[in-house]
Amino acid sequence: MRDTLRRPPPTRRSWAEPFRIKMVEPVRTTTREQRERAIREAGYNTFLLRSEDVYIDLLTDSGTSAMSDWQWAGMMLGDEAYAGSKNFYHLEEAVRKYYGYRYVVPAHQGRGAEHILSRVLIKPGDVIPGNMYFTTTRLHQELAGGTFVDVIIDEAHDPASEHPFKGNVDLDKLERLIREHGAARIPYLSIAATVNMAGGQPISLANLREVRRLAEHHGIRIILDATRIAENAYFIQQREPGQENRPVAEIVRELCSLSDGATVSAKKDALANIGGFLAVNDEQVYDEARNLVVVYEGLHTYGGMAGRDMEAVARGIAESMEDEHIRARVGQVEYLGNLLADWGVPIVKPIGGHGVFLDARAMLPHIPQTQYPAQALTAALYLDSGVRAMERGAVSAGRRKETGEEYLPKLELVRLAIPRRVYTQAHMDVVAESVYFVHQEREKIRGLRMTYEPRYLRFFQARFEPVE
Ligand SMILES: *Cc1c(COP(=O)(O)O)cnc(C)c1O
């Protein structure tokens, strides 16, 4: 109490979330002994922990958002007809209105849409350039016979670079690639907004316009990964000259208008617990995608989602584009990131849209990358406080398709992903304090050895043990 009284009077006006809390879900704290047992049993992989053993869950912002009362009300209006559910038409309407694409193919989540798109557009031997890989996106491109090539600007690979648009495409790299392989071997450019693996970093409108010009010149499609495009649009509004007075929704529409289609995981921006879709303008591509969706996902009017889920997605899309919402969402991420930066913890700069990314390479120079420093740091953080984060480094990067050797990416990160509308500022304080204490004791953290390695997307299920 006395501490509160001693605080100096305010010198600023704070912002707050544009909602109040109507329903709560208890979370459980655990003892150090319980956490030691839990992480050992999970093979030092936070994906293998039970959610009940987690206090504050920052594993992912995917499907973990809190839905609004309006979304929950929509759940009760689920039309569970096998064919032609009215909720599908609401979803289609929302996609057309907010993203602007003509045709919508629903999918159970983002990777379902990626699978179908990759099968429709990629032929064996094709090359797919993009602004940094994403795990599931690249895998589906490879499974369809393609090879992903990273053409993001170099700054994206440098955690300390303060470049405001680290998601930008390096146009020289892209042009060289087109010259080398020929436009006929490039079915589309795979452009993410924002770039998850670079730390939630945006692409600028100016850069995407340039990319569009180049792509059009060569007759190459652009497919967006629009999973977090509202966050990207917010950064454009905040950082790009001339964009400061435009609503986020308007910027999203323009970004989409510079592309030919998009794959979307509705579990991120769109505030739903499950769902996704593929959206395109080309009728022929739509036709083939609609053909394939019945094989892998479900009929073209549900694609693996229940009617109620499609309604939640449709309403979530509308809410995700509200300036007030997105400002509070990114604002909370920035609150956590600024605390950590102020306390000297090395994080990726600028602070990203969906999470704060710790630079494990800078924090743990005594652990070689072949002993997975970011993985070791996630385990240490869980042990300290029950906060669950995720590795985004060598384990996530996996192995080269051709040679089988491990990628050792420049970015060796721990991601603290913030679910939308779920945690309070006090939770962020607890997280920041735990990261700070782990950082203080960082010399004690040891590396890990992988004892079980799955063939695909190994980060989800791999097991480890500490090296001596
Ligand atoms: C989560 C994600 C995906 C895949 O979506 P899922 O719904 O998890 O299948 C694709 N791209 C990006 C950038 C993502 O963050």
The ligand as an ORCA input file, in Angstrom:
! r2SCAN-3c Opt
* xyz 0 1
  C      -0.575    -20.178    -37.508
  C      -0.074    -19.775    -38.814
  C      -0.351    -20.532    -39.952
  C      -1.049    -21.880    -39.912
  O      -2.320    -21.784    -39.395
  P      -2.952    -22.910    -38.475
  O      -4.315    -22.395    -38.184
  O      -2.094    -23.057    -37.256
  O      -2.986    -24.178    -39.258
  C       0.101    -20.040    -41.169
  N       0.788    -18.907    -41.252
  C       1.092    -18.162    -40.177
  C       1.864    -16.905    -40.322
  C       0.678    -18.579    -38.918
  O       1.009    -17.862    -37.850
*
